[in-house]
Amino acid sequence: MNGRPESPPAAVYAPQEELVIEAGRANAHYWKDLWRYRDLLGFLTLRDIRVRYKQTVLGVGWALIQPVVTTGIFSFVFGKLAGMSPGGVPYPLLVLAGLLPWQLFAAALSGSSASLISNSNLISKVYFPRLIIPLSSLGVAAIDFLVVFALYIGASVWFGRIPSWHWTLLPLFIALALVLAFGAGIWFTALTVKYRDFRYIVPFMLQVGVFLSPIGFSTWTVPTWRGLLDLNPMTGVIDAFRWCLLSDGQPFDVHGIVCSLLISAALTVSGLWYFRKMERTFADMILGDTVADNTVISVENLSKHYVLGHHVRVDTLRDQITRGLRSAADTLIGRNKSRKEVDDFWALKDVSFKVSRGEVLGIVGRNGAGKSTLLKILSRITEPTSGRARIRGRLASLLEVGTGFHPELSGRENVYLNGAILGMSHAEIDRKFDEIVAFSEVERFLDTAVKHYSSGMYVRLAFAIAAHLESEILIVDEVLAVGDAQFQKKCLNKVSEVTKSDGRTVLFVSHNSAAMQGICTSGVLLSQGKLVGQGPIGECLATYLRTGSQRAEFAQPTPEKPYITSVSVDPAALAAGRIQVDVGFSSPFPLSPPVVGVIVSSKFGQPISGSNGRMTADKWKPAPARRGTVTALLDEVPLHSDTYLLSVYLGDAAMDYDQKLDVIQFDFVSKRFYPQLPPLPIIGPGDFPWRWAFRGD
């Protein structure tokens, strides 16, 4: 007794069992898990029952409609028209006694065969023995059976039929019908996950099975077909039900029930084996199918090849004939010299990616990377040389605003013309006309020929038409680079609205990194026609802007112009928390004085701070020089730790001569550490020395 609490026995915390997860190895505790999750079986059954009849006017009355209607039809067709004998039993009771096991079997089989697909969200998110799902379908079928059985009891009382001791054996044959449905159901539900065609096979089989089973007639009326009918396992079950319920003096069909037992056992044992074998892959197949179903654009090994050559262009028939004769003459005299110099150029080479529904994909790359070629292929303007692209949904492309505008037509007429060119119907344009005009802000000039429009009005009207296209997929290429700043912001907001509120899939190309970061959710990076990066848009933009070196040297572009020879960021200064930039230059004439400008930008290309010698002309007065190195030093750096880009300029007191944009990428590590620093895209890269004060009320 030392005053400290006693520790609980170690056995309390000892693991009760060991779980081994190994590739290709079955779960040794599967059947224990099945028992452990028995409560889940009850909850799933209760859920399905409530969902089945929720918000229905007749409720469980729907379970009575089908047997009542079917009993009436079969009694009329087989009893009246075909004249089949019921054997002293009212024909409706004969049919209803056959419908009881068939409806139980059909409901259980239909529910269990589609159960895994219907619960795909559970299978792909949480573990439990998957066998519980088809088992829960049996409970729903059993509830429907009890409703129909109550109908049968009422009909028996109506016709004055007195139950016999045979009724006590009915639970055995109910269980047999459920086992038969379960055995077939687990086969079909496992096959449906792998081959979705089976979801259509089961309803068709049940429709055919109604007529191949002795529901509307008694088997003793067709003795010559009895052996063939017993191949249907439901024949023995239906006869057993009638033997229990009708007590019509017919002997118990041992042969039929034995066939049913054997087929049920074979289906259940083999079904359990196949289900357990496939169970380990259910989640992978369902997740794969979900991805496939959610994919609206799939690009597979897409390539586009061009031949660059300096050959004679054939413009007329005369030129073509002359060229052909000359080629034939060269062949006859053995002159094989080529008349053209050919150079192969791959605008795209083996590009593959997928775009999901509702995704906003930014396509990043420098000029000539293949962005526009990719969009033209997806827009069906040009065809790929190899590979393929799959597109699910209506696609509208906005590659250039104002395509098809005619200067002699009014704004109103061009709205309809351009809208039709972009794929809009007349009804769609009518419905969207007021919104288009309001967005373009050209109401007063709508009936004026567009040749009298200013460039801003022209662009606003053209973009307004394209922005109101009704499509599942929208392709936008550099359209935000036109117009004034206010209009660009309006266009940007419109694109953002379309993607967020309407849930459209958008492929977006722009050199405005800030716009891409604000709109896009993911990105692909192209370089020289090849896919070199894919992932979150921030990572793609950072890779795109990366130069990979803290020193760069340059050759003289022209002999008569001053140029930057080198740019470097001092690593020692960075380690000390400072930024030191050294810019070398050379000039054919003295620069008076040599002026260097530096701009530090975020890794997404957004300028943060800049300076040059002209800004401090009263302090920057070096002697004129033809060559040398200018150093820019920042002792106090108000930046958070991140990756930054450096651009430099060279000039003199009057003008600039050379520039190197985003020439250096460097990592800056701040001396200040914040344990709860929000993400920089939220607060920005600036680390200003704020001070805080508090005054109590």
C-alpha positions in Angstrom: 0.0 0.0 0.0 2.1 2.9 -1.2 -0.8 5.1 -2.2 -0.4 4.6 -5.9 -3.2 2.9 -7.9 -2.5 -0.7 -8.7 -2.0 -1.6 -12.3 -4.6 -3.8 -13.9 -3.6 -7.4 -14.7 -1.6 -7.7 -17.9 -4.0 -10.3 -19.1 -6.7 -7.6 -19.5 -4.7 -6.0 -22.3 -3.4 -9.2 -23.9 -4.7 -9.7 -27.5 -7.3 -12.4 -27.7 -6.5 -13.5 -31.2 -4.0 -13.0 -34.0 -5.0 -11.7 -37.4 -2.7 -12.4 -40.3 -3.1 -10.4 -43.5 -1.2 -12.1 -46.3 -1.5 -12.1 -50.1 -3.4 -15.1 -51.3 -4.3 -16.3 -47.8 -7.9 -16.6 -46.7 -9.1 -15.1 -43.5 -8.8 -17.9 -40.9 -11.4 -16.2 -38.7 -14.0 -15.7 -41.4 -16.8 -17.8 -39.9 -16.1 -16.4 -36.4 -16.4 -12.9 -38.0 -19.7 -14.0 -39.6 -21.1 -14.9 -36.2 -19.6 -11.7 -34.6 -21.4 -9.6 -37.2 -24.8 -11.3 -36.7 -26.4 -8.1 -35.5 -25.4 -6.4 -38.7 -27.4 -9.0 -40.6 -30.5 -8.0 -38.6 -29.9 -4.3 -39.1 -29.4 -4.6 -42.9 -32.5 -6.7 -43.2 -34.5 -4.1 -41.3 -33.0 -1.3 -43.3 -34.0 -3.0 -46.6 -37.5 -3.7 -45.4 -38.0 0.0 -44.4 -36.5 1.3 -47.6 -38.6 -1.1 -49.7 -42.0 0.3 -48.4 -41.0 3.8 -47.3 -43.2 6.6 -48.7 -45.4 4.1 -50.6 -49.2 4.6 -50.6 -50.1 0.9 -50.2 -47.1 -0.1 -48.1 -46.8 -3.9 -47.8 -50.0 -4.1 -50.0 -47.6 -4.0 -52.9 -46.5 -7.5 -51.9 -50.1 -8.7 -52.5 -50.8 -7.1 -55.9 -48.5 -9.4 -57.9 -49.8 -12.7 -56.5 -53.4 -11.6 -56.7 -53.1 -10.5 -60.3 -51.0 -13.6 -61.3 -53.4 -15.9 -59.6 -56.3 -14.4 -61.6 -54.5 -14.6 -64.9 -53.2 -18.2 -64.4 -56.6 -19.4 -63.2 -58.2 -18.0 -66.3 -55.6 -19.2 -68.8 -54.9 -22.7 -67.4 -58.3 -23.3 -65.7 -60.7 -21.8 -68.2 -59.0 -21.6 -71.5 -56.7 -24.7 -71.3 -59.3 -26.7 -69.2 -56.7 -28.3 -66.9 -58.1 -30.2 -63.9 -57.3 -28.8 -60.4 -57.9 -32.3 -58.9 -60.8 -31.3 -56.7 -59.1 -28.1 -55.5 -60.3 -24.6 -56.3 -58.1 -23.4 -59.1 -57.1 -20.1 -57.4 -55.9 -22.1 -54.4 -53.9 -24.4 -56.7 -52.2 -21.4 -58.3 -51.7 -19.5 -55.1 -50.1 -22.6 -53.4 -47.6 -22.7 -56.3 -47.0 -19.0 -56.3 -46.0 -19.0 -52.6 -42.7 -20.8 -53.0 -42.0 -19.3 -56.4 -42.4 -15.7 -55.1 -40.2 -16.5 -52.1 -37.5 -18.0 -54.4 -37.7 -15.2 -57.0 -37.6 -12.4 -54.4 -34.7 -14.0 -52.6 -32.7 -14.7 -55.8 -33.4 -11.3 -57.3 -32.4 -9.5 -54.1 -29.3 -11.5 -53.4 -28.0 -11.5 -56.9 -27.9 -7.6 -57.0 -27.0 -7.2 -53.3 -23.2 -6.6 -53.6 -23.6 -3.9 -56.4 -26.4 -2.2 -54.4 -24.1 -2.0 -51.4 -20.9 -1.1 -53.2 -20.3 1.9 -50.9 -20.1 -0.4 -47.9 -17.8 -2.9 -49.6 -15.3 -0.3 -50.7 -15.2 1.5 -47.4 -15.4 -0.9 -44.4 -14.7 -4.6 -43.6 -17.2 -7.2 -42.6 -18.0 -10.6 -44.0 -19.5 -9.9 -47.4 -21.7 -13.0 -47.1 -23.9 -11.0 -44.8 -25.2 -8.9 -47.7 -26.8 -11.6 -49.7 -28.0 -13.3 -46.5 -29.9 -10.1 -45.6 -31.8 -10.3 -48.9 -33.3 -13.6 -47.7 -34.9 -11.8 -44.7 -36.6 -9.3 -47.0 -38.0 -12.1 -49.2 -39.2 -13.9 -46.1 -41.2 -10.9 -44.9 -42.9 -10.7 -48.4 -43.6 -14.4 -48.1 -45.4 -14.0 -44.8 -47.6 -11.3 -46.3 -48.6 -13.6 -49.2 -49.0 -16.5 -46.9 -51.6 -14.5 -44.9 -53.4 -14.0 -48.2 -53.4 -17.7 -48.8 -54.8 -18.4 -45.3 -57.6 -15.9 -46.0 -58.3 -17.6 -49.4 -58.3 -21.1 -47.7 -60.9 -19.9 -45.2 -63.0 -18.4 -48.0 -63.0 -21.7 -49.9 -63.6 -23.7 -46.7 -60.3 -25.6 -46.7 -59.3 -27.1 -43.4 -55.5 -27.3 -42.6 -54.0 -30.7 -42.0 -51.0 -31.9 -40.1 -49.0 -31.5 -43.3 -48.8 -27.8 -42.5 -46.4 -28.5 -39.7 -43.8 -29.6 -42.3 -44.1 -26.4 -44.3 -41.1 -24.6 -42.5 -38.8 -27.3 -43.9 -39.8 -26.6 -47.5 -39.7 -22.8 -46.9 -36.1 -23.3 -45.7 -35.3 -25.4 -48.8 -36.6 -22.6 -51.1 -34.5 -20.1 -49.3 -31.4 -22.4 -49.5 -31.9 -22.9 -53.2 -32.3 -19.1 -53.7 -29.2 -18.4 -51.6 -27.1 -21.0 -53.4 -28.0 -19.5 -56.8 -27.9 -16.0 -55.5 -24.3 -16.1 -54.2 -23.2 -17.4 -57.6 -25.0 -14.6 -59.4 -24.0 -11.8 -57.0 -20.3 -12.8 -57.3 -20.5 -13.1 -61.1 -22.4 -9.8 -61.3 -19.5 -8.0 -59.6 -17.1 -9.4 -62.2 -19.4 -9.4 -65.2 -22.1 -6.8 -65.1 -24.1 -8.7 -67.8 -25.5 -11.0 -65.1 -27.6 -8.2 -63.7 -29.7 -8.6 -66.8 -29.6 -12.4 -66.9 -31.3 -12.9 -63.6 -34.6 -11.0 -64.3 -34.8 -12.8 -67.7 -34.3 -16.2 -66.1 -37.0 -15.5 -63.6 -39.4 -14.5 -66.3 -38.8 -17.7 -68.2 -38.9 -19.7 -65.0 -42.5 -18.7 -64.3 -43.6 -20.7 -67.3 -41.1 -23.6 -66.8 -42.3 -24.2 -63.2 -45.7 -25.9 -62.4 -47.3 -22.8 -61.0 -50.4 -22.6 -63.1 -50.9 -26.4 -63.3 -50.3 -29.5 -61.3 -47.5 -31.9 -62.3 -49.8 -34.9 -62.2 -51.7 -33.5 -65.2 -48.5 -33.8 -67.4 -47.0 -37.2 -66.4 -45.1 -37.6 -69.6 -43.1 -34.4 -68.9 -42.5 -35.2 -65.2 -38.9 -36.3 -65.5 -38.0 -33.2 -67.5 -39.8 -30.9 -65.0 -37.8 -32.4 -62.1 -34.6 -30.9 -63.6 -36.1 -27.6 -62.4 -35.3 -27.6 -58.7 -38.3 -25.5 -58.0 -40.6 -28.3 -59.2 -40.0 -30.4 -56.2 -40.4 -27.4 -53.8 -43.7 -26.3 -55.4 -45.1 -29.9 -55.2 -44.0 -30.1 -51.6 -45.8 -26.8 -50.8 -49.0 -28.1 -52.4 -48.7 -31.4 -50.6 -48.5 -29.4 -47.3 -51.2 -26.8 -48.0 -53.8 -28.5 -50.2 -53.9 -32.1 -48.8 -55.5 -33.1 -52.1 -54.7 -36.8 -51.8 -51.8 -36.8 -54.1 -48.7 -38.8 -52.9 -45.6 -36.9 -51.7 -43.2 -36.6 -54.6 -40.0 -38.1 -53.2 -38.1 -38.0 -56.5 -38.8 -34.3 -57.0 -37.8 -33.3 -53.5 -34.6 -35.3 -53.7 -33.7 -33.6 -56.9 -34.4 -30.2 -55.3 -32.2 -31.1 -52.3 -29.3 -32.3 -54.4 -29.3 -29.3 -56.7 -29.7 -26.9 -53.7 -26.8 -28.5 -51.9 -24.6 -28.4 -55.0 -25.4 -24.7 -55.7 -24.9 -23.7 -52.1 -21.6 -25.5 -51.6 -20.1 -24.5 -54.9 -21.6 -21.0 -54.5 -19.9 -20.5 -51.1 -16.6 -21.7 -52.6 -16.7 -19.3 -55.5 -18.0 -16.4 -53.3 -15.2 -16.9 -50.8 -12.7 -17.2 -53.7 -13.8 -13.9 -55.2 -14.5 -12.1 -52.0 -11.0 -10.8 -51.6 -11.2 -9.0 -54.9 -14.8 -7.5 -54.6 -13.6 -4.1 -53.3 -10.9 -3.8 -56.0 -13.4 -4.7 -58.8 -16.1 -2.4 -57.4 -13.6 0.5 -56.9 -12.2 0.0 -60.4 -15.7 0.1 -61.8 -16.5 3.2 -59.8 -13.5 4.9 -61.2 -14.4 3.8 -64.7 -18.0 4.9 -64.3 -16.9 8.3 -63.0 -14.3 8.8 -65.8 -15.6 11.2 -68.4 -12.3 11.6 -70.4 -9.8 8.8 -70.8 -6.7 9.5 -72.9 -4.7 6.4 -73.8 -1.2 6.7 -75.5 -2.3 9.7 -77.6 0.2 10.8 -80.2 0.2 13.4 -83.0 2.9 13.4 -85.7 3.7 16.1 -88.2 6.1 16.1 -91.1 8.1 19.3 -91.3 9.6 19.7 -94.8 10.8 22.2 -97.3 8.9 20.9 -100.3 7.2 22.5 -103.2 3.6 23.2 -102.3 1.0 21.9 -104.8 -1.6 24.5 -105.4 -3.0 23.8 -108.8 -3.6 20.8 -111.1 -0.9 22.1 -113.4 1.6 22.1 -110.6 0.7 18.6 -109.6 1.0 17.2 -113.1 4.4 19.0 -113.6 5.6 17.6 -110.3 4.5 14.1 -111.3 6.2 14.2 -114.7 9.4 15.5 -113.1 9.4 12.8 -110.5 8.9 10.1 -113.3 11.8 11.6 -115.3 14.1 11.5 -112.3 13.2 7.8 -111.8 14.0 7.0 -115.4 17.4 8.6 -115.5 18.2 7.2 -112.0 18.3 10.4 -110.2 17.0 9.6 -106.7 17.9 12.9 -105.0 15.0 13.9 -102.7 13.4 17.1 -103.6 12.4 17.8 -100.0 14.0 17.8 -96.7 11.8 16.1 -94.1 11.9 16.5 -90.4 9.6 14.5 -88.1 7.9 16.4 -85.3 5.8 14.8 -82.5 3.5 17.4 -81.1 2.2 14.7 -78.7 3.9 11.4 -77.8 2.2 8.7 -75.8 0.1 10.9 -73.5 -2.2 9.1 -71.1 -4.4 10.4 -68.3 -8.0 10.3 -67.0 -10.4 13.0 -66.0 -13.2 12.3 -63.5 -16.7 13.8 -63.6 -16.8 17.3 -62.0 -13.0 17.6 -62.1 -11.3 20.8 -63.2 -8.1 19.8 -64.9 -5.4 22.4 -65.7 -3.1 21.6 -68.6 0.2 23.1 -67.9 3.2 23.6 -70.2 5.3 26.1 -72.0 4.6 27.3 -75.6 5.0 24.3 -78.0 4.5 21.7 -75.3 1.4 20.3 -77.1 -1.4 21.8 -75.0 -3.4 23.2 -78.0 -2.8 20.1 -80.0 -4.2 17.9 -77.2 -7.3 20.2 -77.0 -7.8 20.1 -80.7 -7.8 16.3 -80.7 -10.3 16.2 -77.8 -12.4 18.7 -79.6 -12.4 16.6 -82.8 -10.8 19.3 -84.8 -7.8 17.1 -85.8 -7.3 13.4 -85.5 -4.5 11.6 -83.5 -1.7 9.7 -85.3 -2.0 6.9 -82.8 -3.7 6.2 -79.5 -7.3 7.0 -78.6 -9.4 9.2 -76.3 -12.8 8.2 -74.8 -15.2 11.0 -74.0 -18.5 10.4 -72.1 -20.8 13.4 -72.4 -21.5 16.4 -74.5 -18.3 18.4 -75.1 -18.1 22.1 -75.9 -14.7 23.7 -76.7 -13.8 27.4 -76.3 -10.5 27.5 -78.1 -10.8 31.0 -79.5 -13.5 33.5 -78.7 -15.5 34.9 -81.6 -14.9 32.0 -84.0 -17.4 32.5 -86.9 -18.4 36.1 -86.1 -19.3 38.0 -89.2 -18.5 41.7 -89.2 -21.5 42.6 -91.3 -24.0 40.9 -89.0 -25.5 42.5 -85.9 -24.7 41.4 -82.4 -28.0 39.6 -82.2 -27.5 37.8 -85.5 -24.0 36.8 -84.5 -25.3 35.3 -81.2 -27.4 32.8 -83.1 -24.7 32.2 -85.7 -21.9 31.7 -83.3 -24.1 29.7 -80.9 -25.0 27.3 -83.7 -21.4 26.9 -84.7 -20.5 26.0 -81.1 -23.3 23.3 -81.1 -26.2 25.1 -79.5 -29.7 24.5 -80.8 -32.0 27.4 -81.6 -34.1 26.5 -78.6 -31.0 26.6 -76.3 -30.0 30.0 -77.7 -33.5 31.4 -77.2 -33.5 30.1 -73.6 -30.1 31.6 -72.8 -30.3 34.7 -74.9 -31.1 37.2 -72.1 -28.3 35.8 -69.9 -25.8 36.1 -72.8 -26.8 39.7 -73.5 -26.7 40.6 -69.8 -23.3 39.0 -69.3 -21.8 40.7 -72.4 -23.1 44.2 -71.4 -23.8 45.2 -75.0 -27.6 45.6 -74.8 -27.6 49.1 -76.4 -25.6 47.9 -79.4 -27.2 44.5 -79.9 -28.7 45.4 -83.3 -25.5 47.2 -84.5 -23.1 45.4 -86.9 -20.2 44.0 -84.9 -17.7 45.7 -87.3 -18.5 48.8 -85.3 -17.8 47.2 -82.0 -14.7 48.0 -80.0 -12.4 45.1 -79.4 -13.6 44.8 -75.8 -17.3 44.7 -76.8 -16.5 42.0 -79.5 -14.7 39.8 -77.0 -17.3 40.2 -74.3 -20.1 39.1 -76.6 -18.1 36.2 -78.0 -17.2 34.9 -74.5 -20.7 35.3 -73.2 -22.0 33.0 -75.9 -19.4 30.3 -75.3 -19.7 30.6 -71.5 -23.4 29.7 -71.6 -23.0 26.5 -73.6 -25.0 23.6 -72.0 -22.5 20.8 -71.9 -21.1 18.2 -69.5 -17.5 18.9 -70.6 -16.0 22.3 -71.3 -12.6 22.9 -72.9 -11.2 26.4 -72.4 -7.9 27.5 -74.0 -6.3 30.9 -73.2 -9.6 32.8 -73.5 -8.9 34.7 -70.3 -5.9 36.4 -71.9 -8.1 38.8 -73.8 -10.0 41.9 -72.7 -9.4 44.3 -69.9 -8.6 43.3 -66.3 -12.2 43.8 -65.1 -13.5 41.6 -67.9 -10.9 38.9 -67.3 -12.0 38.8 -63.7 -15.6 38.5 -64.8 -14.7 35.6 -67.1 -12.7 33.9 -64.4 -15.7 34.1 -62.0 -18.0 32.7 -64.7 -15.7 29.7 -65.3 -15.4 29.1 -61.6 -19.2 29.3 -61.2 -19.7 26.8 -64.0 -17.3 24.3 -62.5 -18.6 24.6 -58.9 -22.3 25.1 -59.2 -23.1 23.1 -62.3 -20.5 20.3 -61.6 -19.2 20.3 -65.1 -15.9 18.8 -66.1 -13.5 21.4 -67.4 -10.1 21.3 -69.2 -8.4 24.6 -68.6 -5.3 26.0 -70.3 -3.9 29.4 -69.3 -0.5 30.9 -68.6 -2.1 32.7 -65.6 -0.8 30.5 -62.8 -2.9 32.3 -60.2 -6.1 31.7 -62.2 -5.3 28.0 -62.7 -4.5 27.6 -59.0 -7.8 29.2 -58.1 -10.0 27.2 -60.5 -8.3 23.8 -61.1 -8.3 20.9 -58.8 -5.7 18.8 -60.6 -3.3 19.2 -63.4 -1.1 17.5 -66.1 2.2 18.9 -67.2 3.3 18.6 -70.8 6.8 19.2 -72.1 7.8 18.7 -75.7 4.7 16.7 -76.4 5.2 14.3 -73.5 3.4 14.0 -70.1 6.0 14.7 -67.5 3.8 15.3 -64.5 0.3 14.7 -63.1 -1.3 15.4 -59.8 -2.6 18.3 -57.7 -2.5 21.6 -59.6 -0.1 23.2 -57.1 2.5 20.5 -57.7 2.2 20.7 -61.5 2.6 24.5 -61.4 5.6 24.3 -59.1 7.2 21.7 -61.4 6.4 23.9 -64.4 8.0 26.9 -62.9 11.1 25.1 -61.6 14.4 25.8 -63.4 16.4 23.5 -61.1 19.5 25.7 -60.7 20.6 28.6 -58.5 23.0 29.9 -61.2 22.4 30.5 -64.9 24.8 31.7 -67.6 23.8 33.1 -71.0 25.4 33.7 -74.4 25.3 37.0 -76.2 22.1 37.1 -78.3 23.1 40.0 -80.5 26.4 41.8 -80.7 24.9 45.3 -80.7 22.7 45.0 -77.6 23.6 44.8 -73.9 22.8 41.4 -72.3 22.8 39.5 -69.0 25.7 37.1 -68.8 24.9 35.3 -65.6 22.5 35.2 -62.6 23.1 33.6 -59.3 21.7 33.5 -55.8 24.3 33.2 -53.1 23.7 30.0 -51.0 25.7 31.3 -48.1 23.4 34.3 -47.8 20.3 32.1 -48.0 21.7 30.0 -45.2 22.1 33.2 -43.1 18.5 34.2 -43.8 19.3 36.8 -46.4 18.9 37.0 -50.2 21.9 38.1 -52.3 21.5 38.2 -56.1 24.5 38.6 -58.4 23.8 39.7 -62.0 26.7 39.8 -64.5 26.3 41.8 -67.7 28.1 42.8 -70.9 27.4 45.7 -73.2 28.9 47.0 -76.5 28.7 50.5 -75.1 28.9 51.9 -71.6 25.8 51.7 -69.5 25.3 55.0 -67.7 24.7 53.8 -65.1 24.2 50.0 -65.2 20.8 49.3 -63.7 19.6 45.9 -62.6 16.1 45.0 -61.5 15.1 42.0 -59.5 11.6 40.5 -58.9 10.9 37.7 -56.4 7.8 35.7 -57.1 6.1 32.8 -55.4 6.5 29.3 -56.9 3.2 29.9 -58.7 4.6 33.0 -60.6 2.8 35.7 -58.5 5.1 38.7 -58.0 5.9 39.4 -54.3 8.5 42.2 -54.3 10.8 43.9 -56.7 13.4 46.7 -56.9 15.8 48.3 -59.3 18.5 51.0 -59.4 16.2 53.6 -60.8 14.0 53.4 -57.7 16.9 54.6 -55.6 18.6 56.9 -58.2 19.8 59.3 -55.5 21.8 56.5 -53.9 22.7 54.4 -57.0 25.4 56.3 -58.8 28.0 53.9 -60.1 30.4 54.9 -62.9 29.4 54.0 -66.5 30.6 50.5 -67.4 30.6 48.0 -70.3 30.7 44.9 -68.2 30.6 43.9 -64.6 28.4 42.4 -61.8 25.7 44.1 -59.9 24.7 42.7 -56.5 21.3 43.1 -54.9 21.1 42.3 -51.2 18.1 42.0 -49.0 19.0 41.7 -45.3 15.6 41.5 -43.7 13.5 39.0 -45.7 9.8 39.1 -44.7 9.0 35.7 -46.3 7.8 32.4 -45.0 9.8 29.3 -45.7 9.0 28.1 -49.3 10.3 27.9 -52.8 10.5 31.2 -54.8 11.3 32.3 -58.3 13.7 35.1 -59.4 13.4 37.3 -62.5 16.1 39.9 -63.4 16.3 42.9 -65.8 19.2 44.8 -67.3 19.2 48.5 -68.4 20.5 51.9 -67.8 18.9 55.2 -66.6 16.7 55.4 -69.7 15.6 51.9 -70.7 15.8 48.2 -70.3 17.8 46.0 -72.7 17.5 42.4 -71.5 15.4 40.3 -69.1 15.4 36.8 -67.7 12.0 35.7 -66.4 11.8 33.0 -63.6 15.4 32.3 -64.3 16.3 31.0 -60.8 14.4 28.9 -58.4 15.6 29.0 -54.8 14.5 27.7 -51.4 14.3 30.2 -48.6 14.2 29.0 -45.0 12.9 31.6 -42.6 14.6 32.1 -39.2 11.1 32.3 -37.6 9.2 29.1 -37.0 5.4 28.9 -36.4 4.1 25.6 -35.1 0.6 26.3 -36.3 1.3 28.1 -39.6 -1.7 27.9 -42.0 -1.0 26.8 -45.6 0.7 29.6 -47.6 -2.0 29.6 -50.4 -4.3 30.9 -47.6 -2.2 33.5 -45.8 0.3 34.3 -48.6 4.1 34.1 -48.6 4.7 37.4 -46.8 5.9 37.2 -43.2 5.4 40.7 -41.9 6.4 41.5 -38.3 2.9 42.0 -36.8 2.6 43.1 -33.2 -0.4 42.2 -31.0 -2.1 44.1 -28.1 -5.1 43.4 -26.0 -7.4 45.7 -24.0 -10.1 44.1 -21.8 -13.6 45.5 -21.7 
